Amino acid sequence: MVLQSKWSIDELDFPTSMAFIGDNDVLVAEKNTGKVIRIVNGEIIDEPVIDVAVATQIERGLLGIDVSKDPYSGKIYAFLYYTESGNGEDASDIENGVDPLGNRLYRYELVEDKMINPLLLLDLPADPIKEGRTDHNGGKVVVGPDNNVYLIVGEVGGHRTQAQNIADGPDPNGLGGILRITQDGKIVESDTPIFGESSPLNLYYAMGIRNSFGMDFDPVTGNLWDTENGASYGDEINLVTAGFNSGWSQIQGYGEDYDGNDKNGNSLNAEKLYPKNLVYFGNSHYSDPEFVWVNTIGITDITFLDSDKLGSEYVNDMFVGDINNGYLYRFVLE
């Protein structure tokens, strides 16, 4: 995140995420309207750059946005993650009981002040396990330093699969983790698959995540960090490496069930822990959070400030928000 010139906007309707195209040029996603608003030099462009039809009950809606610029063609791509309405009308899941089509990630081309040429990259379940549970859709989208697209998705209404560490549960279904794909929706090629070669295991970069509204890359190390929302305990900040299993639904906060051995009975690598009650695929592993709130704060986004405009002492520091108190937290990494 690069700090921009000082200006404020108060005409937005439930903004969930934003992405900077350039200095003083930002796109803002609105949860319940399905609109992406463009703000240039502190002024809102008259018409939204796009207006998509969204289901909006509880935590459904237009949830995530990020952008990238093709260095060869100069094209600007925008990536939107949202719960797509089942009948092309906003809030029809509330007003008429219409089931959404799914939680979907699209790529658009930004031309002047419009998003055009939609390309569906991911089509994920939006159906809850229990009626009325339309929470935990996640939603943060980040284009990483490797130019791949990372999407963090929650358990979506209480799904319980092996990705939520239920050993005898159904196979993973793309929920409850961080998914990684190329900008045109292909599987990221790897000599050593992280969780496995079959679909959807080949989409996962991390799993065992209850829900999250935040994810960002450290500009110094390139490491990926996320936030994770606890239930009645254990909002987390995690350092996420490839194959990370965050532990949900068996562990929230710090884990305890360590026996000194890895999943194959070998001597434990101190950097990779293997609690006995988790489900492991491929090269997956568990690690404790780097920070835990005992009392939940409703942790939201996480970002790094790669700018000196607040002063040199803040450069590359981590900032985290919460919804319960409206606080902004600063962390200094060593």
C-alpha positions in Angstrom: 0.0 0.0 0.0 1.4 3.4 -1.0 0.1 6.4 0.9 -1.7 8.8 -1.4 -2.3 12.6 -1.1 -4.7 13.6 1.7 -8.4 13.5 0.8 -11.5 11.9 2.2 -14.7 10.5 0.7 -17.9 10.0 2.6 -20.4 9.1 -0.1 -19.5 5.4 -0.3 -22.0 2.6 0.5 -20.5 -0.2 2.6 -17.0 -0.3 1.0 -15.3 -3.7 1.4 -12.0 -3.4 -0.5 -10.0 -1.0 -2.6 -7.2 -1.1 -5.1 -4.9 1.7 -6.3 -4.4 2.0 -10.1 -1.9 4.9 -9.6 -1.2 8.0 -7.5 -4.6 9.4 -6.3 -6.5 6.9 -8.5 -8.4 4.2 -6.7 -11.1 1.6 -7.2 -13.5 0.9 -4.3 -15.8 -2.1 -4.1 -19.2 -1.6 -2.5 -20.6 -4.8 -0.8 -24.4 -4.4 -1.3 -24.7 -2.3 -4.4 -22.2 -4.4 -6.5 -20.7 -1.2 -7.8 -17.0 -0.4 -8.2 -16.4 3.3 -7.7 -13.5 5.1 -9.2 -12.0 8.0 -7.3 -9.5 10.3 -9.0 -7.7 13.1 -7.0 -10.4 12.9 -4.3 -13.3 13.1 -6.7 -15.8 10.3 -7.5 -16.3 9.6 -11.2 -20.0 10.1 -12.0 -20.7 6.5 -13.1 -19.4 3.3 -11.5 -16.9 1.5 -13.6 -19.0 -1.6 -13.2 -22.2 -2.7 -11.4 -22.5 -6.4 -10.9 -25.6 -8.2 -9.5 -24.8 -9.5 -6.0 -26.5 -11.6 -3.3 -26.0 -9.6 -0.1 -27.4 -11.5 2.9 -25.0 -11.2 5.9 -21.5 -11.5 4.6 -22.3 -12.1 0.9 -21.8 -9.4 -1.6 -19.0 -7.7 -3.6 -16.1 -8.6 -1.4 -12.7 -8.2 -3.0 -10.8 -6.3 -5.7 -7.2 -6.0 -6.9 -5.6 -4.8 -10.1 -2.5 -5.5 -12.2 -0.9 -4.0 -15.3 0.4 -6.1 -18.1 4.0 -4.9 -18.7 3.9 -5.8 -22.4 0.4 -4.7 -23.6 -0.1 -2.0 -20.9 -3.6 -3.4 -20.3 -5.0 -2.9 -16.8 -6.8 -5.9 -15.3 -9.2 -5.8 -12.4 -10.0 -8.9 -10.3 -13.4 -9.0 -8.6 -14.6 -11.6 -6.1 -18.3 -11.5 -5.3 -21.4 -13.6 -4.5 -23.2 -13.6 -7.8 -27.0 -13.1 -7.7 -29.1 -16.0 -8.9 -31.4 -13.8 -11.0 -29.4 -10.8 -11.9 -30.9 -8.6 -9.1 -29.1 -7.3 -6.0 -30.3 -8.7 -2.7 -32.7 -11.2 -4.3 -31.4 -13.9 -1.8 -32.9 -11.7 1.0 -36.0 -10.3 -0.8 -37.1 -13.4 -2.8 -35.1 -16.3 -1.4 -33.2 -16.8 -4.7 -30.1 -18.9 -4.2 -26.9 -17.2 -5.5 -25.0 -18.7 -8.5 -21.9 -19.0 -6.5 -18.9 -17.2 -5.0 -17.0 -16.2 -8.1 -13.7 -14.6 -9.1 -13.7 -12.7 -12.4 -11.0 -10.9 -14.3 -12.0 -7.7 -16.2 -10.2 -5.4 -18.4 -10.3 -1.7 -17.3 -10.7 0.6 -20.3 -11.1 4.3 -19.6 -13.8 4.3 -16.9 -15.4 0.9 -17.6 -14.6 -2.8 -16.8 -15.2 -5.0 -19.8 -14.5 -8.5 -21.2 -15.3 -10.6 -18.1 -13.4 -13.8 -17.7 -14.6 -16.3 -15.0 -11.5 -17.6 -13.1 -13.0 -19.4 -10.1 -16.6 -20.7 -9.4 -16.9 -21.7 -5.8 -19.8 -22.8 -3.6 -22.0 -20.2 -1.9 -24.5 -22.6 -0.4 -24.5 -22.8 3.4 -24.6 -26.1 5.3 -27.2 -24.7 7.7 -30.2 -22.6 6.5 -29.6 -18.9 7.2 -25.8 -19.2 7.5 -24.6 -16.9 4.7 -21.4 -15.9 6.5 -17.7 -16.7 6.1 -17.3 -16.0 2.4 -13.9 -14.4 2.9 -13.1 -12.2 0.0 -9.6 -10.6 0.0 -8.0 -10.7 -3.5 -4.3 -9.9 -3.9 -2.1 -10.1 -7.0 1.2 -11.4 -5.6 4.8 -10.4 -6.4 4.9 -13.6 -8.5 2.0 -12.1 -10.6 -0.4 -14.9 -9.6 -3.8 -14.1 -8.0 -4.4 -15.1 -4.4 -7.9 -15.4 -3.0 -8.8 -16.1 0.6 -12.1 -17.9 1.2 -13.8 -18.9 4.4 -15.7 -22.0 5.2 -18.9 -20.5 3.7 -21.8 -21.2 6.0 -20.1 -23.9 8.0 -18.9 -26.3 5.4 -17.0 -29.3 7.1 -14.7 -31.1 4.7 -11.2 -32.4 5.0 -10.0 -28.8 4.3 -11.6 -27.9 7.6 -9.6 -30.8 9.2 -12.5 -33.3 9.4 -10.7 -36.5 8.8 -13.8 -38.5 7.7 -15.4 -35.5 6.0 -16.0 -35.0 2.3 -13.1 -34.1 0.0 -12.0 -30.4 -0.1 -14.3 -28.3 -2.3 -12.3 -25.1 -2.7 -13.4 -23.5 0.5 -11.6 -22.7 3.7 -8.2 -21.6 2.4 -6.1 -19.4 0.2 -6.4 -20.3 -3.4 -3.7 -19.4 -6.0 -4.1 -19.2 -9.8 -2.6 -17.4 -12.8 -4.1 -14.2 -14.0 -5.9 -16.1 -16.8 -7.3 -18.8 -14.4 -4.8 -21.6 -14.9 -3.2 -23.8 -12.3 0.2 -22.5 -11.1 2.7 -25.0 -12.4 5.0 -26.5 -9.8 7.6 -29.3 -9.8 6.3 -30.3 -6.3 2.5 -29.8 -6.0 1.7 -28.2 -2.6 -1.4 -30.2 -1.6 -1.8 -32.4 -4.6 -2.3 -32.6 -8.3 -6.1 -33.3 -8.4 -8.7 -30.6 -8.5 -9.4 -28.7 -6.3 -6.3 -29.5 -4.2 -4.1 -28.0 -6.9 -5.8 -24.6 -6.3 -4.9 -24.5 -2.6 -1.9 -22.5 -1.3 -3.2 -22.8 2.3 -6.2 -24.4 4.0 -7.8 -24.8 7.5 -9.0 -21.2 7.5 -12.2 -20.3 9.3 -12.7 -16.9 7.7 -10.7 -13.9 6.7 -10.9 -10.3 5.5 -7.2 -9.7 5.1 -4.1 -10.8 3.3 -0.9 -9.0 2.1 2.7 -9.6 1.0 5.6 -8.2 3.0 7.5 -5.9 0.6 10.8 -6.6 2.3 10.8 -10.4 2.4 8.0 -11.3 0.0 6.3 -13.4 2.8 2.5 -13.7 2.7 0.5 -12.8 5.9 -3.1 -13.2 6.6 -5.7 -12.4 9.3 -8.1 -15.0 10.5 -11.4 -14.5 12.5 -12.0 -16.6 15.5 -15.4 -17.5 16.9 -15.5 -16.6 20.6 -11.7 -16.8 20.9 -8.6 -16.4 18.8 -8.5 -13.8 16.1 -5.1 -14.5 14.5 -2.3 -13.0 12.4 -0.5 -15.7 10.5 2.7 -16.0 8.5 1.6 -18.1 5.6 4.0 -20.4 3.7 3.1 -22.8 0.9 1.2 -25.7 2.4 0.1 -23.9 5.5 -2.7 -25.5 7.4 -4.2 -23.0 9.9 -5.9 -25.7 12.0 -9.6 -24.8 11.8 -11.9 -26.5 12.8 -9.7 -28.4 15.3 -7.5 -25.5 16.3 -8.2 -21.8 16.7 -5.5 -19.6 18.3 -2.4 -21.5 19.6 -2.3 -25.3 19.2 -1.5 -27.8 22.0 -1.5 -31.3 20.6 2.2 -31.7 19.6 3.9 -35.1 20.1 7.5 -34.3 18.8 7.0 -36.1 15.5 5.9 -35.1 12.1 3.0 -36.8 10.2 5.3 -39.7 9.2 6.6 -40.3 12.7 10.0 -38.6 12.0 11.7 -36.2 14.4 9.8 -32.9 14.4 11.1 -29.9 12.4 10.7 -27.0 14.7 9.5 -24.8 11.9 6.7 -27.2 10.8 4.4 -28.6 13.4 2.0 -31.5 13.0 -0.7 -31.7 15.5 -2.3 -35.2 15.5 -5.9 -34.0 15.0 -5.3 -32.2 11.7 -5.6 -33.5 8.1 -2.5 -33.3 5.9 -2.3 -33.4 2.2 1.0 -33.4 0.2 3.5 -31.0 1.7 1.1 -29.4 4.1 2.1 -28.4 7.7 0.8 -26.5 10.7 2.3 -23.5 12.4 1.0 -21.4 15.3 -0.2 -17.8 14.7 2.3 -15.0 15.1 -0.2 -13.1 17.2 -3.5 -14.0 18.8 -6.2 -11.9 20.5 -7.8 -13.8 23.4 -11.0 -11.7 23.1 -12.1 -11.4 19.5 -11.9 -7.9 17.9 -13.5 -8.7 14.5 -10.1 -8.5 12.8 -10.3 -7.2 9.2 -7.6 -6.3 6.7 -3.9 -6.4 6.9 -1.5 -4.3 4.8 2.2 -3.2 4.7 3.0 0.5 4.3 5.7 0.7 1.6 6.0 4.5 1.9 7.8 7.0 4.1 5.0 9.6 3.9 4.1 8.9 7.6 7.8 9.1 8.5 10.7 6.8 8.1 9.9 5.0 11.3 6.7 3.5 9.7 8.2 2.3 6.4 7.3 -1.4 5.7 5.4 -1.7 9.0 2.3 -3.9 9.2 -1.1 -2.4 9.9 -4.2 -4.3 10.9 -7.8 -3.2 11.4 -10.8 -4.3 13.4 -14.6 -3.9 13.1 -15.6 -4.2 16.8 -13.7 -1.2 18.0 -12.7 0.7 14.8 -9.0 0.5 15.8 -6.0 0.4 13.6 -3.0 -1.6 15.0 0.6 -1.2 14.0 3.1 -4.0 14.2 6.9 -3.7 13.7 8.4 -6.8 12.3 11.9 -8.0 13.2 
